[in-house]
């Protein structure tokens, strides 16, 4: 098994590509070891590597966030953990969590804005999420109110130094171009 790695715009996050499907549907984002162990054998094992602070699963990648230690010290342990897990044929998610997308929270918007929200969601799905996934992250719609779109960034995008630029200059400009009513884009945290 050969696992490729890719840098992300977030220097504290590295993307690992095991060359196979990681999650068939949705994404899973873990920010603490206890929740990771309960929901995913792989995420739980990755949190055992000293310095790991976050694990994110996409369709065909695993994104790992770290604090403190250098990648040159962490990368071999993370690669070994991922390889051992897949070679042993273990499931990525615990049986009771299989196929369950990460909890999303509730969306909010005025019913009168339903058409605008549908267009926002379509643009996010077709133009934004694929690009963000290339960087090892995900972005989801949370709400729309008085010209402001509220989004949640996860994986490599959470805490990335360039996430504000991505939101303000990239996504805000794209949405405003297609939907003039959109004036601002803000990040919101779930949880």
Protein Blocks (a to p, Z undefined) as FASTA:
>chain_A
ZZdddddfblkbccddehiafblgacdddfbfklmmmmomklmmmmmpghiabdcddfkb
ccdddehiafklmmmmmmmmmmmmmmnopafbdfklgopacdebjadddfklmmmmmmmm
mmmmmmmmmmmmmnopacddfbdcehiacdddehjlnopaklmmmmmmmmmmmmmmmmmm
lmbdcdddeZZ
